[in-house]
Amino acid sequence: MTIRASDDDRQRTVTALERHTGAGRLTLDEFAERARLAHDARTLDDLAAVVQDLPADPSQGPPDADRPRRDLLILFAIAAATLLLLGVFIATTRG
């Protein structure tokens, strides 16, 4: 029996594709193509075909799944320290 997909089903699939793209499993081109297919899907089987080769729950990634956030915090700390050192350097050379 074929079950028609709802707008919510399509949106959940696109959201999953966004997570997979963020995890590096899909390129932006692949994401765009699959998102188009998801939006055009008429049945749940059509939606399943869009994500068939991807893990069921991308949020259950490797143990360091929060690494991008940690990397961003480290980058921010380095930038802040650089600005602070630059400010100190400018203050000492002016006076």
Residue, then its C-alpha position, 0 to 999 in steps of 0.5 A: m500500500t502506498i502512503r502519501a507524504s505530508d508537508d511535515d514528512r517532506q520537511r522532516t526529510v529536508t531537516a535530516l538532509e541538513r543535519h547530514t550535510g552539516a555532518g559532512r555526509l553530503t555536499l551542498d550540491e547533493f543536498a540541493e538535489r536531494a532537497r528538491l527530490a524531497h519537496d517533489a516527493r508524493t509518497l513516503d517511499d519517495l522520501a525514503a529513497v532520498v535518504q536510503d544511503l544515509p544513517a537513520d539518525p545523524s544526531q547519533g554521530p561519533p562521540d565527539a559530535d559536539r566538536p564543531r562547537r568546541d572548534l568554534l569556541i577555540l577559534f573565538a578565543i584565539a581571535a579575542a587573544t589576538l585582538l587583545l595583543l594587538g591592542v596592547f602592542i598599539a598602546t605601547t608603541r604610541g606612547 
